[in-house]
Amino acid sequence: MRQQRRWGRRAAILAVLLSAPVLVLSAVTASAAPATRRPVAQGLYRGFTDPQAVIIEGYSATAMEPFISRDGRYLLFNTSNQSPDIAALQYATSVSPGIFAYQGPVAGTNDPSFLSGTPSMDDDGNLYFVSPRSYSQTLSTVYTGSFASGRVASVHLVPGLGAAAAGTVDFDVEVSADGASLYVSVGQFNGAAAPQSAVLSIYDRTGSSFTLDPRSARILRAVNKRGMLTYAASISTDGLELFFTRANPAGGNPAIYRAVRRTSGQPFGHVQRLAAITGFAEAPSLSADGSTLYYHLLVGSQFDIESVTRPATS
């Protein structure tokens, strides 16, 4: 039941897209298909401890898909995407560790008729988010614009991203701190709210556009586990730690995992579930110094933002 509820909420974007007659089942594109995996270390990662609720003063409704800005000043998130709600991007400003003050919607990003969610931002203030507002015309869902003081200017589709055919959807995005790479969650659907597959792909900046990294499948082969749904990435500032969500399409709670590598460009390995985070948890976001990991957790009937901590790595 919770697995059905999870996809009914977080992937409401997909239900909206797939309700259109133009969308049909198509094969998973080459950019999204996971490669054959090598054996990797499994188990639990115990570096993070002490789960705590994040307080957003002046806000008590559902808060999902957290993103903490690299300077720690802003907490971005989206509202509930459970029908009849339409998710919209919001922001809060830091007051003290674990406490933020709600400021309102992120101006310039939201469309009253279409979901806007899964925010991510690079060091230069370029905000990325997902919306299905033009999917039926473009097969693209990832938007970007320039963020400053709660407002985003010049919002437009990210060139170079988009599905090869209807039914494949980019439903989550994470940008690296330097703005050079996007970690995109790619889902394949047959008209239902739950995906048949969901994997991560890496896109690299080329001028003002992004192109699929030819090494993407190799770099992520330990992350994109066959038969599982993999989505909602968060990359560390140095690019050596990758946090992500993994769920079993057959049911059960999604969980947050960590993968590591020694140098940039190498494949990620040593995949481990975070022991400190339990329950129905998704959408990790790592602070710039690596000390705090934010995520959303199903608490009763709504999603709230929580965090776990460890000693700073930078």
C-alpha positions in Angstrom: 0.0 0.0 0.0 2.8 2.4 0.9 4.6 1.7 -2.4 1.4 2.6 -4.3 1.0 5.8 -2.1 4.6 6.7 -2.8 4.3 6.7 -6.5 0.9 8.3 -6.3 2.5 11.3 -4.6 6.1 11.8 -5.7 5.5 10.7 -9.3 2.3 12.7 -9.8 4.2 14.3 -12.7 4.1 11.0 -14.4 0.4 10.4 -13.9 -0.2 13.8 -15.4 1.9 13.1 -18.4 0.6 9.6 -19.0 -3.0 10.7 -18.9 -2.5 12.3 -22.3 -3.5 10.2 -25.3 -0.2 11.0 -27.1 1.8 9.0 -24.6 2.4 5.4 -25.5 4.7 2.6 -24.2 8.2 2.7 -25.6 11.4 0.8 -25.0 13.9 2.2 -22.5 16.3 4.4 -24.3 20.0 3.5 -24.6 20.8 6.5 -22.4 18.8 5.1 -19.6 19.5 1.4 -19.8 21.9 0.1 -17.0 25.0 -1.8 -18.1 26.0 -5.2 -16.8 27.1 -4.7 -13.2 30.2 -6.0 -11.4 29.8 -7.3 -7.9 30.0 -4.5 -5.4 30.2 -4.1 -1.6 26.8 -4.2 0.1 25.7 -3.5 3.7 25.0 -0.5 5.8 26.6 2.9 5.9 26.8 4.2 9.5 28.5 7.5 9.1 25.3 9.5 9.5 23.4 9.5 12.8 20.8 11.3 14.8 17.7 11.7 12.6 16.0 15.0 13.3 12.9 16.8 12.0 13.8 20.0 10.1 11.8 22.9 11.3 10.4 25.3 8.7 9.0 28.2 10.8 5.7 29.5 9.3 5.1 26.3 7.2 3.3 23.1 8.4 2.1 21.5 5.2 3.7 18.7 3.2 7.4 19.4 2.2 9.1 17.2 -0.3 12.2 17.0 -2.5 14.5 19.1 -0.3 17.6 20.8 -1.7 20.0 22.7 0.5 21.9 25.5 -1.4 25.7 25.2 -1.5 26.1 28.2 0.8 23.6 26.8 3.2 21.4 29.9 3.1 18.4 28.4 1.3 16.3 25.3 1.7 14.3 24.6 -1.5 11.5 22.1 -1.6 8.1 21.5 -3.3 4.6 21.2 -1.9 2.4 18.0 -2.0 1.9 16.5 -5.4 -1.0 14.3 -4.2 -4.1 15.0 -6.3 -5.9 17.5 -6.4 -2.8 19.4 -5.2 -0.3 20.6 -7.8 3.2 20.7 -6.5 5.0 24.1 -6.5 8.5 25.1 -5.6 9.0 26.9 -2.2 11.9 28.2 -0.3 13.0 29.0 3.2 16.1 30.8 4.7 18.4 29.5 7.3 17.9 30.6 10.9 20.2 28.2 12.8 21.2 24.5 12.3 18.0 22.5 11.5 15.8 25.6 11.5 14.6 27.6 8.5 12.1 30.5 8.0 9.5 30.0 5.3 9.6 32.7 2.7 7.0 31.5 0.1 6.9 30.2 -3.4 10.0 30.5 -5.7 8.9 33.3 -8.0 9.2 32.6 -11.7 9.1 28.9 -11.6 5.6 27.7 -10.8 2.7 27.0 -13.3 -0.8 26.8 -11.7 -1.7 24.0 -14.1 1.4 21.8 -13.9 3.7 20.3 -11.3 7.0 22.1 -10.6 9.4 20.2 -8.3 12.7 18.4 -7.5 14.9 21.6 -7.2 18.7 21.6 -7.5 21.1 24.5 -7.8 24.8 25.0 -8.7 27.4 27.3 -7.1 26.5 30.1 -9.6 22.8 30.1 -8.7 21.5 28.2 -11.7 18.4 26.5 -10.6 17.2 23.2 -12.2 13.7 21.7 -11.7 11.2 19.4 -13.4 7.8 20.3 -14.8 5.6 18.5 -17.4 4.2 21.8 -18.7 5.5 21.3 -22.2 6.1 17.5 -22.3 3.3 16.8 -24.9 5.0 19.1 -27.3 8.7 18.6 -26.5 9.1 15.3 -24.6 11.2 17.4 -22.2 10.7 18.2 -18.6 13.9 19.7 -17.1 13.9 23.5 -16.8 16.6 26.0 -15.6 16.8 29.6 -14.7 18.9 32.0 -12.6 18.0 32.1 -8.9 18.5 35.1 -6.7 16.7 36.0 -3.4 13.8 33.7 -4.0 13.2 34.6 -7.6 14.2 32.8 -10.8 14.7 34.7 -14.1 14.8 33.4 -17.7 13.3 30.0 -17.1 13.7 27.7 -20.1 14.0 24.1 -21.0 17.5 22.7 -20.7 18.8 22.0 -24.2 20.0 18.5 -25.0 17.7 16.7 -22.6 14.4 15.0 -23.4 12.9 11.6 -24.2 13.5 9.7 -27.5 9.9 8.7 -27.5 6.7 9.3 -25.5 6.5 7.2 -22.3 10.1 7.9 -21.2 10.2 10.8 -18.7 13.0 12.7 -17.0 11.4 13.0 -13.6 14.1 14.2 -11.3 17.3 16.3 -11.7 20.5 17.0 -9.7 23.2 19.5 -10.8 26.8 19.2 -9.7 28.2 22.1 -7.6 30.3 23.4 -10.6 27.3 23.1 -13.0 29.2 20.8 -15.3 27.0 17.7 -14.9 23.4 16.7 -14.4 22.3 13.5 -12.8 18.9 12.8 -14.3 16.3 10.2 -13.2 14.8 8.6 -16.2 11.6 6.5 -15.9 9.9 4.3 -18.4 6.1 3.9 -18.1 3.2 2.1 -19.8 0.4 4.5 -18.8 0.3 3.7 -15.1 1.7 5.8 -12.3 4.3 3.3 -11.3 7.3 2.9 -13.6 8.6 -0.3 -15.2 12.1 1.0 -14.8 13.9 4.1 -13.3 17.6 4.7 -13.6 20.1 7.5 -13.3 22.0 9.0 -16.3 24.8 11.6 -16.3 24.7 14.5 -18.8 27.7 16.8 -19.3 27.6 20.5 -20.1 28.7 21.4 -23.6 28.5 25.1 -24.1 24.9 26.1 -23.2 23.6 22.5 -23.7 24.0 19.1 -22.1 24.8 15.8 -23.8 24.7 12.3 -22.4 28.1 11.3 -21.0 29.3 8.3 -23.0 30.7 6.8 -19.8 27.3 7.2 -17.9 26.3 3.5 -17.9 29.7 2.4 -16.8 30.1 5.0 -14.1 26.6 4.2 -12.7 26.5 0.4 -13.2 26.7 -0.4 -9.5 24.1 2.3 -8.7 21.5 1.3 -11.3 20.7 -2.1 -9.9 18.8 -4.4 -12.3 15.2 -4.9 -11.3 15.1 -1.9 -8.9 14.0 1.7 -9.3 16.9 4.2 -8.9 16.2 7.9 -8.8 16.6 11.2 -6.9 20.4 11.7 -6.8 22.6 14.0 -4.7 26.2 14.4 -5.6 28.9 15.7 -3.1 30.8 18.9 -3.9 33.9 16.9 -4.8 31.9 14.5 -6.9 33.2 11.4 -5.0 30.0 10.6 -3.0 26.6 9.9 -4.6 23.5 9.6 -2.6 20.3 8.3 -4.2 16.9 6.5 -3.6 16.3 2.9 -4.5 12.9 1.2 -4.4 11.6 -2.2 -5.3 8.8 -2.0 -7.8 7.2 -5.1 -6.2 6.5 -3.1 -3.0 8.1 -2.0 0.3 9.6 1.2 1.5 12.1 3.1 -0.7 15.4 3.7 1.0 18.4 6.1 0.7 21.8 4.7 -0.4 25.4 5.9 -0.8 28.0 5.1 -3.4 31.6 6.3 -3.5 34.6 6.5 -5.8 38.2 7.6 -5.4 38.6 10.0 -8.3 36.3 11.9 -10.6 35.4 9.9 -13.8 35.8 6.5 -12.1 32.7 4.3 -11.7 30.9 4.5 -8.3 31.0 1.4 -6.1 30.7 0.2 -2.5 26.9 0.8 -2.5 25.4 0.9 1.0 22.1 1.8 2.5 22.1 4.5 5.2 21.4 2.8 8.5 20.3 5.9 10.3 17.4 6.6 7.9 14.4 4.3 8.3 10.8 4.3 7.2 9.5 5.7 3.9 12.4 8.0 2.9 13.4 9.5 -0.4 15.2 12.4 -2.1 18.5 13.0 -0.3 20.3 16.4 -0.5 23.9 16.7 0.9 25.2 19.9 2.4 28.3 21.4 0.8 30.6 20.4 3.7 29.2 16.8 3.7 28.0 17.1 7.3 24.2 17.0 6.9 22.0 15.0 4.6 18.4 16.2 4.1 15.6 14.0 2.8 11.8 13.7 3.0 10.1 11.1 5.2 6.5 10.0 5.3 5.3 10.9 8.8 1.7 9.9 9.4 -0.2 11.1 6.3 2.2 13.7 5.0 5.9 14.1 4.0 8.2 16.1 6.2 11.8 17.1 5.7 14.3 15.5 8.1 18.1 15.3 8.4 21.0 13.2 9.6 24.5 14.4 10.5 28.1 13.3 10.6 31.5 15.2 11.0 32.1 17.6 8.2 34.3 16.3 5.4 35.5 19.8 4.2 
